Amino acid sequence: MKEAHRPGPGVGIPLASDDAEALKVAASLVRDAGFDPVIVGPLARAREFDVGTTVYDSNMTGPQVREALNLPRHPAQFRSLPRAPPGSYIFPPTLETLLSSTFPGKRAHSP
């Protein structure tokens, strides 16, 4: 965990899910742990970052993971959002926007 909360771009942690709410929670946990959540898309895309792929266990930064997986870059302010109080999750609008493009027609519920 020495890479958590490192200065500069954080280590990218790719995430995929068919459940927007679960993806929201996972992204928040990854961010709170000091890493950069990289939303890849639906669960079927998880094979793109599975064992043996270029990005698996690579310590690539979030932007490097996005580039390697041909994902759009998202706003830099995403990383500097406030931490959630214990027991709650902050779901930034930028991630809401990203999820809405991943799950068209569905809106992730924010507490």
Rosetta blueprint (number, residue, H / E / L):
1 M L
2 K L
3 E L
4 A L
5 H L
6 R L
7 P L
8 G L
9 P L
10 G L
11 V E
12 G E
13 I E
14 P E
15 L E
16 A E
17 S L
18 D L
19 D L
20 A H
21 E H
22 A H
23 L H
24 K H
25 V H
26 A H
27 A H
28 S H
29 L H
30 V H
31 R H
32 D H
33 A L
34 G L
35 F L
36 D E
37 P E
38 V E
39 I E
40 V E
41 G E
42 P L
43 L H
44 A H
45 R H
46 A H
47 R H
48 E H
49 F H
50 D L
51 V L
52 G L
53 T L
54 T L
55 V L
56 Y L
57 D L
58 S L
59 N L
60 M L
61 T E
62 G H
63 P H
64 Q H
65 V H
66 R H
67 E H
68 A H
69 L L
70 N L
71 L L
72 P L
73 R L
74 H L
75 P L
76 A H
77 Q H
78 F H
79 R H
80 S H
81 L L
82 P L
83 R L
84 A L
85 P L
86 P L
87 G L
88 S L
89 Y L
90 I L
91 F L
92 P L
93 P H
94 T H
95 L H
96 E H
97 T H
98 L H
99 L H
100 S H
101 S H
102 T H
103 F L
104 P L
105 G L
106 K L
107 R L
108 A L
109 H L
110 S L
111 P L
